[in-house]
Amino acid sequence: MKGVADLHSHSRLSDGTLAVADLVALAASRGVELMALTDHDEVSGVADGRAAAAQHGIQFVGGVEISSEWCGLSIHVVGLRIDENESKLAETLHDIRQRRTVRAHQMGDSFAAYGINGVLAGAKSFAPNPDLLSRTHFARHLVDSGVCGSMGEVFARFMKPGKPGYVAHEWISLANAITAIHGAGGRAVLAHPGRYDTTWTGGPSGLLKAFAEAGGDGVEVVCGPHHPHEWAEYAALSRKFSLLASIGSDFHSPHESRVKFGDLPRLSPSLKPVWYDWPEAESFYA
């Protein structure tokens, strides 16, 4: 296989820090030849991403990262090569963003009750897209205001069950997220499976089995949040459950992201990649 692919990245329209055009330019400068913009529950940047990719001579597919729920766990499903204008997908994402707004106000109230005021307003100042407020925006404000010294400290002190600032949330079901992606003509990929605490749900194997049985198409084998030993683990599980393999840095910011564009190893040639029949990836096999 030739070429560098990165099929998981975020712009300022969700919780990244770069404008769409700047994100694509950075990916191109780092050698990425096939990329996807996968903002959380948001597709408004896809058209601009496609146009910017054409300017830089790289291949681009529209994407989205949908927040869903399975067995009480918050599970993210990446939709790749979607039609961003499909009406049912638009309705689903609009509903999720409204739920996010409700949660954000509840988080602001929770922080105020704990004695930390103005957190909601501070989070909004870090969110260029007023329709999408995430925990990351809250975390950036808490670091910027000196309440915490790092993003990791914010999530450890405030964003876990039982902590001040944590608000339980009910997302759409895993199956409904997959259905919405398929309805928009895309492939559904389980994002960063190593991030979920599957101790009580059958471990990673139980999650991937359930994802495949729900109609999921692929899994991120190599991704920014994973460590090297996990690449082999999820490669084996992708084969076991006949899931296509994907790769993505989960890039958010030049200053916050663990992995830069282009720094991940290539997928093993023994895996069937999620792009195996995409015209955008034809040069990978030329």
N, C-alpha and C positions, 0 to 999 in steps of 0.2 A: 504494500500500500504506500502510495506517495501522499504528500500533502499534510497539512496541519489543520485539524478541525477543532472547533470549540463551540459546543452547542448549549451553553448555559452562561448567560451574562445578564447584567441588570443596568439600567440607565436611571437617570434622575426621575423618571416617570414612576418608578416604584421606590426602591431603597438603595439604588446606586448613587454615585456622586457626579457622574459625567452626563452631559447632554448626549443624545443618541448619536449625533454626527461625530462627536469627540470620542465616544466609545468605539465606534467602528474604525475611526482613524487610528486609534491606539492598537486595536486588534490587527489591523493591516500592517502597521509598523513593526509588530512583533512576529510577523510571518504567518498569521492565520490566513488560511485560504478558503475555509468554509466556516461560517459562523451563524449563530442564531441569537436573536434578542429575545429573552424570556423573562420579561418583567412580571412581577407578582400580580396576578389577577388583573392584568392591564395589557392591552394590545395597541394603544394609541400611538406608540412609537414605531410600529412595524413598518409602515410606509416610508417614514424618514430613514429607517435603517436600511431598507432595500435600496433607496436612492443613494445613500452614502456609500454603500458597498459597491454599487455600480461605478461610482466615481473613483474608488480605490482599486477596482479590478479584482475584487474578491467575491466569492459566491455567498449567498445569503438565503436563509429560510426564515419565515415568520415563526414566532414561538410565543409561549406564555408559560408561566409557572402557577399552577392552580393549587390553592390551599384546600385540603380535604381532610377527612377524618376516617380512621379505621381502628376499631377496638380501643377507642379512647385516646388514640395517638394522633397528633397533627402530622399528616403525611403530605408531602409536596409532589405533585405530578406535573412533569414538563410535557407540554404539547409541542410537537415539532412539525414543521411544514404545514401549518394550519392556514385556513382562509380566515384572516382577521376580521373580515366583514360579515361572517356568517351570523345570522340573527340570534339563534339559540345560544351560541357561545357568548355573544354580547350580553344577552339577558342574564346568563349565569354569572358572568364576571361582574355585572352591575350589582347583582344581589350580594355577592361576596364583598364588594367594596363598601356597600351600605352597612353590612355587618361589621366590617373593620372600623367604620366611623363610630358605631355604637360602642364597640369595645374601647376605642381610643378615649372617648369621653368617660367611660367607666374607669379606665386606668388613671386618667387625670384626677378623678374624684378619690381614687384609692391613695394616690400620692399625697393629695391635700389632707386626707384624713390622717396620714402618717406624719404630717407636718412639713411636707415639701410642696410649696405652692408654685403655681405658674408653669407646671410641667407640660400640660397640654398645649398651652400657647408656645412654649419653647419647642416642643416637638413639631408643631406646625411650621415654625420658622425654618426647619430643616427639610420640609416636604414641599418641593416645588409643585407637585401634583396634589391639590387640596382634596381630591377624591380618594387618595390612598395614603393613609397614615399607618405606619407599621411600628413595631417595637424598636426597630433600628433607629427610627427618627427620635423616639424617646431616649434611646441610649446615647445618641449623639448629643442631644441637649444636656443630658446629665453629666457627660464628660466635659462638654464645653463650659458648663456652669460650675464645674469644680466639685460636684457632689461625689463623683467617682473619678478614678484615675485612668480607667480604661474601659473599653466596650465589654471586655470579659468580666470585669468587676460589676458592671451594671447588671448583666444577665445573672450573675451568681447571687447578687444581693437583692435584686428586685423582680426578676422575671421568671422565677420558678414557683411552683405551687407552694402556698403557705407563706410566701414572701410579700411584703408590701409592694404594690404596683402590679402584682400578678392578677390577671382576670381570665378565668376560664372562658373558652370560646367554643361555640358549636359551628364547625365548618360543614360544607356539603359532604356527602359520602364519597368514599374512594371510587365506588362504581359510577356515581354520577359525574365525577370529574373525568373519568375515562370516557364515558358516553359523550360528554360535551366536546372533548377533543376529537373523537371519532366523527361526530356530527359536523365538525369543521374541516374534515378531510385530513386530520393530522394523525401522528403516531403518539401514543401515550407512553411516557418513559418515567419510571420511578426515580426521583431525584435523590441523590446522596443517601443511599439506604443505610450507610454506616452511622448516620447521625441519630437514628431513632433508637430509643430504649425498648427493645423487643424482648426483654428478659421474660416477661409474663405472657408473651403472645407467640411462643414457638421459635424465638430467635430470628436471625436474618432469613433462615430457610422458610420459616412460617410466613414471614411478610412477603417474600418473593413468590411463594406458592399462592398466597391469597391474591396478590397483584395479577399474576398470570391467569388465575381462575376468574378474576373479574374482567378479563379482556385486555389487560395491559400488554403492550407490545415490546417494551424494552426496559433496560435498567442502566443507570450510570455506573459503569464498571470503574472507570478512571475519572476522578473528579477532585476538585480542589479540597473539599473537606475530608477526603479519605487519606489514609496513610498508606505507604507502599505495601505493607502486608495485606491490606484489604483489597488491593487490586486483584490479586490472585484468588482471594476468597470469593469476590463477586463475579469474577470471570467464570469460576467453576459453577456458581449458582445460576448464572445466566444460561450456561449450557444445560444444566439439570432441568431447568424449567422452560427451555426453548425460548428464551427472551433475547431480543436483539441487544447488542452492546452499544452504549453511547459514552461520550466523553465531554467533559465541560469543566471549566475552571470555577464556575459560580462566581465570576468576577463582579465586584461591587465598586471597588475604589482602589486607586494606586497606593493609597496609604493604609487601607484596612484589609485588603484581600490577602489570604495566605499564599496564593499562587497567582503568578502573572500569566497573561495570555502567552501561549506558545511554550510554556515551561513543563507541561505535563508530558509523560511518555506516550507514544502512540499505542493504539489498541493492538493487542496480539493478533496476528494474521489468522490465528485459529478461531477467532470470534467472528460472528456475522454482524457487521455494523448496522446501525439503525438506518444509515444512508445507502444501503446496498443497491437500491434501485432508483435512487434520486438522480435526475439529470444534472442537478447542481454538483454532484460528486463524481461525475463521469471522469474527470481528469485524474482523480485519485487512482484510477485503475488503468489509465491509458498506457 
